[in-house]
Amino acid sequence: MALFFEIWLNGEKLTTAGVSEDQYMLCAIVSGINDPDSGYNVALSVDAFQYSGKKNYRHSWPNRQLAIGDILDIKISENKIADEPASTREIRPTEKDLEYKRREYERLKQELTESGQI
C-alpha cells in the first residue's frame, strides 16, 4: 500500500506526489513569510524522503508560489501513480550524523547488556 497526495490550486490539478515503494515520509508544506519590506511570500513545497536500506533519496515536486485568496486542496489517497518529481537526489549522511549513530549504538549496546537482553 502506498500513500499519495493529489494537490489542486484554485480548482486546477497541480500534481500527484508519492513514492510507491520502501519506507518514506511524504510532506506538503505551506510556508508564509511576512516581510515589511517586500510583503507576503507564501509557497507550497512537496517532498518525499525515501528510506531504502543503505541509500536514501529526496524526491521534490515543483515548488509553487501562492497568493492571498488562493485555495489549496490536498486529497490523501492510496495506490495512485505519482507524477515524476522535478528532482531526485541521494541523501548522504554527514560525519555528524554518523557520529551520532555511533554514540547511540554504544549507548543502546550498554543499556541492553546491563539489562541482560544481549
VMD Tcl script that builds the backbone (N, CA, C; Angstrom):
set m [mol new atoms 354]
animate dup $m
set s [atomselect $m all]
$s set {name element resname resid chain x y z} {
  {N N MET 1 A 0.852 -1.178 0.000}
  {CA C MET 1 A 0.000 0.000 0.000}
  {C C MET 1 A 0.895 1.238 0.000}
  {N N ALA 2 A 0.509 2.236 -0.758}
  {CA C ALA 2 A 1.304 3.458 -0.854}
  {C C ALA 2 A 0.407 4.677 -0.657}
  {N N LEU 3 A 0.997 5.718 -0.120}
  {CA C LEU 3 A 0.297 6.961 0.193}
  {C C LEU 3 A 0.661 8.016 -0.844}
  {N N PHE 4 A -0.352 8.768 -1.294}
  {CA C PHE 4 A -0.138 9.816 -2.291}
  {C C PHE 4 A -0.895 11.068 -1.881}
  {N N PHE 5 A -0.387 12.220 -2.305}
  {CA C PHE 5 A -1.088 13.496 -2.165}
  {C C PHE 5 A -1.472 13.953 -3.570}
  {N N GLU 6 A -2.775 14.179 -3.778}
  {CA C GLU 6 A -3.251 14.792 -5.011}
  {C C GLU 6 A -3.498 16.255 -4.669}
  {N N ILE 7 A -2.837 17.166 -5.373}
  {CA C ILE 7 A -2.834 18.573 -4.973}
  {C C ILE 7 A -3.448 19.440 -6.070}
  {N N TRP 8 A -4.409 20.285 -5.656}
  {CA C TRP 8 A -5.073 21.231 -6.550}
  {C C TRP 8 A -4.874 22.642 -6.019}
  {N N LEU 9 A -4.753 23.590 -6.936}
  {CA C LEU 9 A -4.680 25.010 -6.601}
  {C C LEU 9 A -5.764 25.730 -7.391}
  {N N ASN 10 A -6.684 26.347 -6.664}
  {CA C ASN 10 A -7.802 27.080 -7.288}
  {C C ASN 10 A -8.537 26.219 -8.313}
  {N N GLY 11 A -8.751 24.937 -7.960}
  {CA C GLY 11 A -9.501 24.023 -8.815}
  {C C GLY 11 A -8.704 23.379 -9.929}
  {N N GLU 12 A -7.441 23.749 -10.103}
  {CA C GLU 12 A -6.599 23.175 -11.149}
  {C C GLU 12 A -5.623 22.186 -10.523}
  {N N LYS 13 A -5.600 20.962 -11.071}
  {CA C LYS 13 A -4.705 19.950 -10.509}
  {C C LYS 13 A -3.253 20.318 -10.794}
  {N N LEU 14 A -2.443 20.346 -9.728}
  {CA C LEU 14 A -1.013 20.644 -9.865}
  {C C LEU 14 A -0.199 19.373 -10.053}
  {N N THR 15 A -0.439 18.391 -9.167}
  {CA C THR 15 A 0.403 17.195 -9.199}
  {C C THR 15 A -0.197 16.097 -8.329}
  {N N THR 16 A 0.259 14.893 -8.561}
  {CA C THR 16 A 0.073 13.771 -7.646}
  {C C THR 16 A 1.473 13.368 -7.197}
  {N N ALA 17 A 1.714 13.472 -5.909}
  {CA C ALA 17 A 3.042 13.195 -5.355}
  {C C ALA 17 A 2.991 11.936 -4.508}
  {N N GLY 18 A 4.050 11.168 -4.567}
  {CA C GLY 18 A 4.134 9.981 -3.730}
  {C C GLY 18 A 5.232 9.058 -4.201}
  {N N VAL 19 A 5.539 8.081 -3.363}
  {CA C VAL 19 A 6.548 7.065 -3.647}
  {C C VAL 19 A 5.872 5.728 -3.412}
  {N N SER 20 A 5.993 4.822 -4.365}
  {CA C SER 20 A 5.213 3.584 -4.290}
  {C C SER 20 A 5.958 2.405 -3.678}
  {N N GLU 21 A 7.121 2.642 -3.109}
  {CA C GLU 21 A 7.865 1.531 -2.535}
  {C C GLU 21 A 8.675 1.984 -1.331}
  {N N ASP 22 A 9.153 1.018 -0.591}
  {CA C ASP 22 A 10.029 1.277 0.544}
  {C C ASP 22 A 9.350 2.100 1.635}
  {N N GLN 23 A 10.121 2.482 2.593}
  {CA C GLN 23 A 9.660 3.331 3.686}
  {C C GLN 23 A 9.936 4.775 3.296}
  {N N TYR 24 A 8.968 5.645 3.522}
  {CA C TYR 24 A 9.144 7.027 3.124}
  {C C TYR 24 A 8.311 7.957 3.993}
  {N N MET 25 A 8.613 9.227 3.890}
  {CA C MET 25 A 7.833 10.284 4.532}
  {C C MET 25 A 7.448 11.251 3.430}
  {N N LEU 26 A 6.149 11.514 3.291}
  {CA C LEU 26 A 5.641 12.414 2.268}
  {C C LEU 26 A 5.212 13.704 2.946}
  {N N CYS 27 A 5.660 14.854 2.426}
  {CA C CYS 27 A 5.404 16.153 3.060}
  {C C CYS 27 A 4.843 17.145 2.053}
  {N N ALA 28 A 3.799 17.850 2.451}
  {CA C ALA 28 A 3.308 19.015 1.704}
  {C C ALA 28 A 3.310 20.158 2.712}
  {N N ILE 29 A 4.118 21.178 2.444}
  {CA C ILE 29 A 4.310 22.261 3.405}
  {C C ILE 29 A 3.932 23.586 2.763}
  {N N VAL 30 A 3.061 24.322 3.448}
  {CA C VAL 30 A 2.751 25.693 3.048}
  {C C VAL 30 A 3.464 26.596 4.039}
  {N N SER 31 A 4.331 27.463 3.507}
  {CA C SER 31 A 5.057 28.377 4.383}
  {C C SER 31 A 4.708 29.805 3.990}
  {N N GLY 32 A 4.594 30.637 5.000}
  {CA C GLY 32 A 4.283 32.036 4.755}
  {C C GLY 32 A 5.210 32.943 5.536}
  {N N ILE 33 A 5.724 33.947 4.849}
  {CA C ILE 33 A 6.617 34.919 5.474}
  {C C ILE 33 A 6.038 36.302 5.236}
  {N N ASN 34 A 5.985 37.096 6.281}
  {CA C ASN 34 A 5.550 38.485 6.154}
  {C C ASN 34 A 6.765 39.367 6.357}
  {N N ASP 35 A 7.209 39.970 5.275}
  {CA C ASP 35 A 8.371 40.852 5.310}
  {C C ASP 35 A 7.880 42.281 5.098}
  {N N PRO 36 A 8.094 43.175 6.069}
  {CA C PRO 36 A 7.614 44.550 5.921}
  {C C PRO 36 A 8.136 45.249 4.666}
  {N N ASP 37 A 9.318 44.836 4.185}
  {CA C ASP 37 A 9.884 45.482 3.002}
  {C C ASP 37 A 9.311 44.940 1.690}
  {N N SER 38 A 9.108 43.627 1.626}
  {CA C SER 38 A 8.677 43.037 0.358}
  {C C SER 38 A 7.272 42.440 0.400}
  {N N GLY 39 A 6.619 42.442 1.541}
  {CA C GLY 39 A 5.256 41.903 1.642}
  {C C GLY 39 A 5.240 40.422 1.957}
  {N N TYR 40 A 4.146 39.790 1.565}
  {CA C TYR 40 A 3.964 38.369 1.853}
  {C C TYR 40 A 4.706 37.509 0.841}
  {N N ASN 41 A 5.241 36.414 1.327}
  {CA C ASN 41 A 5.812 35.380 0.474}
  {C C ASN 41 A 5.229 34.069 0.976}
  {N N VAL 42 A 4.318 33.491 0.193}
  {CA C VAL 42 A 3.663 32.242 0.566}
  {C C VAL 42 A 3.990 31.212 -0.508}
  {N N ALA 43 A 4.408 30.018 -0.086}
  {CA C ALA 43 A 4.831 28.999 -1.043}
  {C C ALA 43 A 4.399 27.611 -0.595}
  {N N LEU 44 A 4.245 26.731 -1.560}
  {CA C LEU 44 A 3.951 25.321 -1.338}
  {C C LEU 44 A 5.163 24.514 -1.766}
  {N N SER 45 A 5.597 23.603 -0.918}
  {CA C SER 45 A 6.642 22.657 -1.310}
  {C C SER 45 A 6.151 21.245 -1.007}
  {N N VAL 46 A 6.482 20.325 -1.899}
  {CA C VAL 46 A 6.052 18.929 -1.763}
  {C C VAL 46 A 7.279 18.051 -1.969}
  {N N ASP 47 A 7.571 17.224 -0.966}
  {CA C ASP 47 A 8.751 16.366 -1.000}
  {C C ASP 47 A 8.424 14.991 -0.430}
  {N N ALA 48 A 9.186 14.008 -0.861}
  {CA C ALA 48 A 9.135 12.670 -0.267}
  {C C ALA 48 A 10.559 12.278 0.077}
  {N N PHE 49 A 10.742 11.793 1.286}
  {CA C PHE 49 A 12.035 11.299 1.742}
  {C C PHE 49 A 11.923 9.778 1.785}
  {N N GLN 50 A 12.668 9.110 0.909}
  {CA C GLN 50 A 12.566 7.665 0.740}
  {C C GLN 50 A 13.741 6.994 1.427}
  {N N TYR 51 A 13.431 6.026 2.306}
  {CA C TYR 51 A 14.447 5.305 3.062}
  {C C TYR 51 A 14.477 3.871 2.547}
  {N N SER 52 A 15.525 3.533 1.813}
  {CA C SER 52 A 15.567 2.206 1.183}
  {C C SER 52 A 16.874 1.501 1.509}
  {N N GLY 53 A 17.045 1.177 2.757}
  {CA C GLY 53 A 18.260 0.478 3.154}
  {C C GLY 53 A 19.439 1.413 3.267}
  {N N LYS 54 A 20.485 1.145 2.494}
  {CA C LYS 54 A 21.703 1.936 2.606}
  {C C LYS 54 A 21.633 3.251 1.846}
  {N N LYS 55 A 20.704 3.382 0.892}
  {CA C LYS 55 A 20.590 4.619 0.125}
  {C C LYS 55 A 19.257 5.290 0.436}
  {N N ASN 56 A 19.323 6.576 0.674}
  {CA C ASN 56 A 18.130 7.367 0.957}
  {C C ASN 56 A 18.012 8.457 -0.098}
  {N N TYR 57 A 16.770 8.811 -0.434}
  {CA C TYR 57 A 16.546 9.768 -1.507}
  {C C TYR 57 A 15.542 10.840 -1.089}
  {N N ARG 58 A 15.710 12.018 -1.687}
  {CA C ARG 58 A 14.731 13.092 -1.546}
  {C C ARG 58 A 14.163 13.362 -2.938}
  {N N HIS 59 A 12.858 13.179 -3.079}
  {CA C HIS 59 A 12.138 13.479 -4.311}
  {C C HIS 59 A 11.403 14.793 -4.082}
  {N N SER 60 A 11.521 15.721 -5.022}
  {CA C SER 60 A 10.868 17.022 -4.880}
  {C C SER 60 A 10.017 17.306 -6.108}
  {N N TRP 61 A 8.787 17.713 -5.866}
  {CA C TRP 61 A 7.911 18.162 -6.932}
  {C C TRP 61 A 8.038 19.682 -7.009}
  {N N PRO 62 A 7.640 20.305 -8.128}
  {CA C PRO 62 A 7.865 21.745 -8.272}
  {C C PRO 62 A 7.244 22.562 -7.136}
  {N N ASN 63 A 8.053 23.493 -6.594}
  {CA C ASN 63 A 7.536 24.443 -5.608}
  {C C ASN 63 A 6.597 25.393 -6.324}
  {N N ARG 64 A 5.657 25.936 -5.577}
  {CA C ARG 64 A 4.676 26.835 -6.188}
  {C C ARG 64 A 4.465 28.042 -5.292}
  {N N GLN 65 A 4.598 29.232 -5.860}
  {CA C GLN 65 A 4.271 30.454 -5.129}
  {C C GLN 65 A 2.756 30.554 -5.012}
  {N N LEU 66 A 2.287 30.985 -3.867}
  {CA C LEU 66 A 0.856 31.144 -3.609}
  {C C LEU 66 A 0.556 32.608 -3.364}
  {N N ALA 67 A -0.708 32.967 -3.498}
  {CA C ALA 67 A -1.127 34.353 -3.313}
  {C C ALA 67 A -2.309 34.414 -2.346}
  {N N ILE 68 A -2.525 35.573 -1.794}
  {CA C ILE 68 A -3.680 35.781 -0.920}
  {C C ILE 68 A -4.944 35.406 -1.694}
  {N N GLY 69 A -5.799 34.612 -1.078}
  {CA C GLY 69 A -7.048 34.194 -1.703}
  {C C GLY 69 A -6.968 32.856 -2.422}
  {N N ASP 70 A -5.753 32.327 -2.626}
  {CA C ASP 70 A -5.631 31.016 -3.266}
  {C C ASP 70 A -6.300 29.952 -2.411}
  {N N ILE 71 A -6.867 28.969 -3.076}
  {CA C ILE 71 A -7.480 27.829 -2.388}
  {C C ILE 71 A -6.678 26.590 -2.754}
  {N N LEU 72 A -6.115 25.960 -1.744}
  {CA C LEU 72 A -5.277 24.788 -1.916}
  {C C LEU 72 A -6.033 23.582 -1.386}
  {N N ASP 73 A -6.179 22.541 -2.204}
  {CA C ASP 73 A -6.833 21.294 -1.789}
  {C C ASP 73 A -5.831 20.162 -1.900}
  {N N ILE 74 A -5.783 19.325 -0.868}
  {CA C ILE 74 A -4.920 18.147 -0.877}
  {C C ILE 74 A -5.771 16.936 -0.539}
  {N N LYS 75 A -5.856 16.015 -1.476}
  {CA C LYS 75 A -6.576 14.761 -1.261}
  {C C LYS 75 A -5.543 13.687 -0.937}
  {N N ILE 76 A -5.745 13.008 0.167}
  {CA C ILE 76 A -4.853 11.924 0.570}
  {C C ILE 76 A -5.439 10.638 -0.005}
  {N N SER 77 A -4.643 9.937 -0.794}
  {CA C SER 77 A -5.156 8.746 -1.462}
  {C C SER 77 A -4.131 7.619 -1.404}
  {N N GLU 78 A -4.561 6.449 -1.848}
  {CA C GLU 78 A -3.704 5.267 -1.866}
  {C C GLU 78 A -3.586 4.752 -3.292}
  {N N ASN 79 A -2.486 4.069 -3.540}
  {CA C ASN 79 A -2.314 3.284 -4.752}
  {C C ASN 79 A -2.605 4.056 -6.035}
  {N N LYS 80 A -2.039 5.233 -6.144}
  {CA C LYS 80 A -2.125 6.040 -7.361}
  {C C LYS 80 A -0.794 5.937 -8.097}
  {N N ILE 81 A -0.718 6.577 -9.227}
  {CA C ILE 81 A 0.543 6.710 -9.941}
  {C C ILE 81 A 0.977 8.156 -9.785}
  {N N ALA 82 A 2.162 8.355 -9.235}
  {CA C ALA 82 A 2.658 9.709 -8.983}
  {C C ALA 82 A 3.192 10.334 -10.263}
  {N N ASP 83 A 3.088 11.657 -10.316}
  {CA C ASP 83 A 3.768 12.404 -11.375}
  {C C ASP 83 A 5.265 12.349 -11.096}
  {N N GLU 84 A 6.055 12.452 -12.148}
  {CA C GLU 84 A 7.505 12.463 -11.981}
  {C C GLU 84 A 7.915 13.651 -11.108}
  {N N PRO 85 A 8.769 13.436 -10.129}
  {CA C PRO 85 A 9.265 14.580 -9.367}
  {C C PRO 85 A 10.152 15.465 -10.242}
  {N N ALA 86 A 10.236 16.729 -9.874}
  {CA C ALA 86 A 11.103 17.663 -10.605}
  {C C ALA 86 A 12.571 17.304 -10.384}
  {N N SER 87 A 12.865 16.752 -9.204}
  {CA C SER 87 A 14.247 16.351 -8.922}
  {C C SER 87 A 14.265 15.195 -7.930}
  {N N THR 88 A 15.309 14.398 -8.027}
  {CA C THR 88 A 15.572 13.309 -7.084}
  {C C THR 88 A 17.057 13.344 -6.799}
  {N N ARG 89 A 17.388 13.309 -5.514}
  {CA C ARG 89 A 18.818 13.283 -5.172}
  {C C ARG 89 A 19.030 12.344 -3.998}
  {N N GLU 90 A 20.194 11.728 -3.989}
  {CA C GLU 90 A 20.548 10.838 -2.887}
  {C C GLU 90 A 20.920 11.680 -1.679}
  {N N ILE 91 A 20.445 11.253 -0.533}
  {CA C ILE 91 A 20.777 11.914 0.725}
  {C C ILE 91 A 21.874 11.091 1.390}
  {N N ARG 92 A 23.012 11.710 1.578}
  {CA C ARG 92 A 24.141 11.009 2.205}
  {C C ARG 92 A 24.334 11.546 3.618}
  {N N PRO 93 A 24.541 10.645 4.574}
  {CA C PRO 93 A 24.735 11.111 5.951}
  {C C PRO 93 A 26.033 11.899 6.089}
  {N N THR 94 A 25.986 12.916 6.919}
  {CA C THR 94 A 27.185 13.702 7.197}
  {C C THR 94 A 28.006 12.993 8.266}
  {N N GLU 95 A 29.209 13.465 8.470}
  {CA C GLU 95 A 30.058 12.904 9.533}
  {C C GLU 95 A 29.381 13.081 10.895}
  {N N LYS 96 A 28.698 14.202 11.079}
  {CA C LYS 96 A 27.971 14.454 12.330}
  {C C LYS 96 A 26.856 13.417 12.527}
  {N N ASP 97 A 26.134 13.083 11.446}
  {CA C ASP 97 A 25.090 12.059 11.519}
  {C C ASP 97 A 25.673 10.711 11.926}
  {N N LEU 98 A 26.801 10.351 11.301}
  {CA C LEU 98 A 27.430 9.065 11.600}
  {C C LEU 98 A 27.946 9.015 13.031}
  {N N GLU 99 A 28.503 10.108 13.524}
  {CA C GLU 99 A 28.987 10.162 14.903}
  {C C GLU 99 A 27.824 9.987 15.879}
  {N N TYR 100 A 26.691 10.631 15.595}
  {CA C TYR 100 A 25.507 10.478 16.441}
  {C C TYR 100 A 25.059 9.014 16.464}
  {N N LYS 101 A 25.044 8.371 15.301}
  {CA C LYS 101 A 24.631 6.962 15.239}
  {C C LYS 101 A 25.579 6.076 16.033}
  {N N ARG 102 A 26.898 6.368 15.957}
  {CA C ARG 102 A 27.872 5.580 16.727}
  {C C ARG 102 A 27.648 5.731 18.229}
  {N N ARG 103 A 27.432 6.981 18.674}
  {CA C ARG 103 A 27.179 7.211 20.104}
  {C C ARG 103 A 25.885 6.519 20.544}
  {N N GLU 104 A 24.863 6.616 19.715}
  {CA C GLU 104 A 23.573 5.995 20.058}
  {C C GLU 104 A 23.709 4.470 20.089}
  {N N TYR 105 A 24.459 3.893 19.153}
  {CA C TYR 105 A 24.711 2.465 19.141}
  {C C TYR 105 A 25.396 2.026 20.434}
  {N N GLU 106 A 26.449 2.737 20.832}
  {CA C GLU 106 A 27.172 2.388 22.055}
  {C C GLU 106 A 26.276 2.518 23.281}
  {N N ARG 107 A 25.460 3.560 23.333}
  {CA C ARG 107 A 24.547 3.755 24.465}
  {C C ARG 107 A 23.530 2.612 24.549}
  {N N LEU 108 A 22.933 2.252 23.418}
  {CA C LEU 108 A 21.940 1.171 23.410}
  {C C LEU 108 A 22.584 -0.175 23.709}
  {N N LYS 109 A 23.787 -0.405 23.194}
  {CA C LYS 109 A 24.504 -1.653 23.459}
  {C C LYS 109 A 24.744 -1.812 24.957}
  {N N GLN 110 A 25.196 -0.739 25.606}
  {CA C GLN 110 A 25.439 -0.795 27.045}
  {C C GLN 110 A 24.127 -1.008 27.810}
  {N N GLU 111 A 23.090 -0.304 27.441}
  {CA C GLU 111 A 21.795 -0.424 28.115}
  {C C GLU 111 A 21.251 -1.845 27.991}
  {N N LEU 112 A 21.314 -2.422 26.802}
  {CA C LEU 112 A 20.790 -3.787 26.603}
  {C C LEU 112 A 21.669 -4.828 27.263}
  {N N THR 113 A 22.969 -4.603 27.303}
  {CA C THR 113 A 23.873 -5.525 28.001}
  {C C THR 113 A 23.596 -5.515 29.493}
  {N N GLU 114 A 23.468 -4.326 30.083}
  {CA C GLU 114 A 23.200 -4.207 31.517}
  {C C GLU 114 A 21.859 -4.797 31.913}
  {N N SER 115 A 20.874 -4.752 31.005}
  {CA C SER 115 A 19.559 -5.309 31.328}
  {C C SER 115 A 19.456 -6.788 30.988}
  {N N GLY 116 A 20.552 -7.374 30.458}
  {CA C GLY 116 A 20.589 -8.807 30.152}
  {C C GLY 116 A 19.843 -9.174 28.883}
  {N N GLN 117 A 19.533 -8.216 28.042}
  {CA C GLN 117 A 18.794 -8.521 26.813}
  {C C GLN 117 A 19.723 -8.927 25.671}
  {N N ILE 118 A 21.033 -8.638 25.827}
  {CA C ILE 118 A 22.003 -9.159 24.857}
  {C C ILE 118 A 23.238 -9.621 25.598}
}
mol reanalyze $m
mol bondsrecalc $m
mol representation Tube
mol addrep $m
